[in-house]
Amino acid sequence: MEVPLWLALLVVGYLGIKLFRPPAWLIALLLLGGFLLADSTFAPAINGLIK
């Protein structure tokens, strides 16, 4: 069974928020930080570390 990545991330994010109840500012910081890093000059370096 193939699950789209966006659906898997949505489910994991929803469960993480429901189970761990992080503060809203931390969620916003992680989302904004990820968005900004993905479009920065560090993106190739991060991609190389992940793979």
Secondary structure in CASP SS format (residue, H / E / C, confidence):
PFRMAT SS
TARGET T0000
AUTHOR 0000-0000-0000
METHOD secondary structure of the structure
MODEL  1
M C 1.00
E C 1.00
V C 1.00
P C 1.00
L H 1.00
W H 1.00
L H 1.00
A H 1.00
L H 1.00
L H 1.00
V H 1.00
V H 1.00
G H 1.00
Y H 1.00
L H 1.00
G H 1.00
I H 1.00
K H 1.00
L H 1.00
F H 1.00
R C 1.00
P C 1.00
P C 1.00
A H 1.00
W H 1.00
L H 1.00
I H 1.00
A H 1.00
L H 1.00
L H 1.00
L H 1.00
L H 1.00
G H 1.00
G H 1.00
F H 1.00
L H 1.00
L H 1.00
A H 1.00
D C 1.00
S C 1.00
T C 1.00
F C 1.00
A H 1.00
P H 1.00
A H 1.00
I H 1.00
N H 1.00
G H 1.00
L H 1.00
I H 1.00
K C 1.00
END
